[in-house]
Amino acid sequence: MSAAIRGSGDEGRVSVRPMSDVDRMNEFFGPLAPGRHGVVFDEMDPQRVVGHIDVTAELIAGTGFLFAPAVISLADTLCAGGCGINIPEGHSFTTLELKSNFMSSAREGERVVGVATPAHLGGRTHVWDVEVTNESTGKLMSLFRCTQMILQPRP
């Protein structure tokens, strides 16, 4: 995939550059559930995936705080992005297990950031950890762990 961009000083000239992994993830997940929860990828490489949610009124639970499944959506989606760039071409993956512990939350107008790192990148499974932080307050919100099963291509 490529993205057209206008270079500064190049009146009317359009250059084409390869689409980054971050751009691909944001485009892919945008119309799906993660995009509807506001998940945005900010950085990704095989050892670290970073993304965020800007908390909107639609993401607030009846308690006045961020709906917990939105945090799960952020963390799980970051793990999916990391797993996807760490498996061989033609392979896929599926979640075997996920767990989240919550320490705090967020309110409307705040930004929630997740940082996913691999704990294990095996041939049959991956284990990813995510620390979710309320960027606005600096408080740790959640510790998340996800185990993915790597699926071989079907003949």
Secondary structure as GFF3:
##gff-version 3
##sequence-region A 1 155
A	DSSP	beta_strand	2	6	.	.	.	ID=ss1
A	DSSP	beta_strand	14	18	.	.	.	ID=ss2
A	DSSP	alpha_helix	21	29	.	.	.	ID=ss3
A	DSSP	alpha_helix	33	36	.	.	.	ID=ss4
A	DSSP	beta_strand	40	45	.	.	.	ID=ss5
A	DSSP	beta_strand	48	54	.	.	.	ID=ss6
A	DSSP	three_ten_helix	57	59	.	.	.	ID=ss7
A	DSSP	alpha_helix	68	84	.	.	.	ID=ss8
A	DSSP	beta_strand	92	102	.	.	.	ID=ss9
A	DSSP	beta_strand	111	121	.	.	.	ID=ss10
A	DSSP	beta_strand	125	134	.	.	.	ID=ss11
A	DSSP	beta_strand	140	151	.	.	.	ID=ss12
###
